[in-house]
Amino acid sequence: MAPPVPPSRRRTLLGRLSLPERTYVAEALRTETVGGVLLLVAAVAALVWANTFGSGYASVSDFHFGPEALGLNLSVAHWAADGLLAVFFFVAGVELKRELVAGELRDPRAAALPVAAALCGMAVPAVVYTLTAVLGGGSLAGWAVPTATDIAFALAVLAVIGTSLPAALRAFLLTLAVVDDLFAILIIAVFFTENIDFLALGGAVAGLAVFYVLLRTHVRGWYVYVPLALVVWGLMYNSGVHATIAGVAMGLMLRCTRREGETHSPGEHIEHLVRPLSAGVAVPLFALFSAGVTLKGDALAGVFTRPETLGVVLGLIIGKTVGVFGGTWLVTRFTRAELNKDLAWADVFAVATLAGIGFTVSLLIGELAFAGDESMINEVKAAVLTGSLIAAVLSGVLLKLRVRRYRTLYEAEERDEDESGVPDVYEQDDPEYHLRMAAIHEKKAAEHRRLAERAGAASSKPDSPA
């Protein structure tokens, strides 16, 4: 039996973030939270529209436009799924690049937690779906549907229930979603690419090479990059590879490390500009034309009876929770790491349950997995909505049980008594901080002495109360 690792050598899981990382996470999650609320509104609007004016919803979704000569005469729903989501995956690519070179994933030891949690959080739902489908005699085509986590939807749930998660848990959730997106992209590229047009693919690769050279030669101007990005996207679409891969590839090419004199890297700057477009426009519009499930007939009733749809629901609720929680536990079991003493395993379990909210990418994969079978696509979408709703309710209950603890930790992280603009927890080793606090306390002490003298003078008067 190996000797226990001394406490001083043990690494803390979900520990305090560095100040730059905390600032980045806070800004990113603020945008994603607003986008998540818009996503919820769009999803509800799609459901209402599809179930009250179904013919109108179908006619708008199926309306085609675009240049036929370029192979881009697509329906509105198709443009939303292949076009607008390319913006979402572009941001995902930038996030991934930043995490790899400047964030939590740059250190292999620190990266072990989100990578293990994400891998297990994708593998277990796939296994749960496969077992359910095999035992029920259903199709295995939808194994990848419950593997994705929707960070915007998850953050919208947090906004609705009013839970202020500690920064470490929020960062874990964001990094988990970034790694999750990476593997979702790989799944789409590998398993949902059938016929490849190598001429168009070669053109897309050439366009990406030009994009890379322009970046490295410091060419500036959106009027250069946006048209080039559209050309690359169009070629990628016509190649047979899912067009969103173009967005990821361009995001990964941006420089995300800061040089001397830079407050933000080019990647961070562009992400700051594009993220609101992704979270506030692209993803909600995709939801509007993808979440319009007709809840009549067998679509809802069949969710718990058909093996494919039951597999999706169980994969999101059970698979995601067990996978993310199990992956986190395995990291502590087989590495020199221990959970942050301010948190408990119940907190990890609650966040793991929150990861069971799969929406945007799950809907996209559902459409790809059952392409051509509109009835099954509708039922799988209903299953994704049902599973995500159940996961949201369960995580909301679990997080509410710990809300007082979270609020205490959050307030301690945000406290800035010296009003320096930097939370006090990051200034404990700064002599200037303690001098500022001493001056503040001395000023308060002087005020209390003055009040004490006034009270003493008042009590010595003849008509003062005994």
Order of alpha helices (4+ residues) and beta strands (2+ residues): beta-alpha-alpha-beta-beta-alpha-alpha-alpha-alpha-alpha-alpha-alpha-alpha-alpha-alpha-alpha-alpha-beta-alpha-alpha-alpha-alpha-alpha
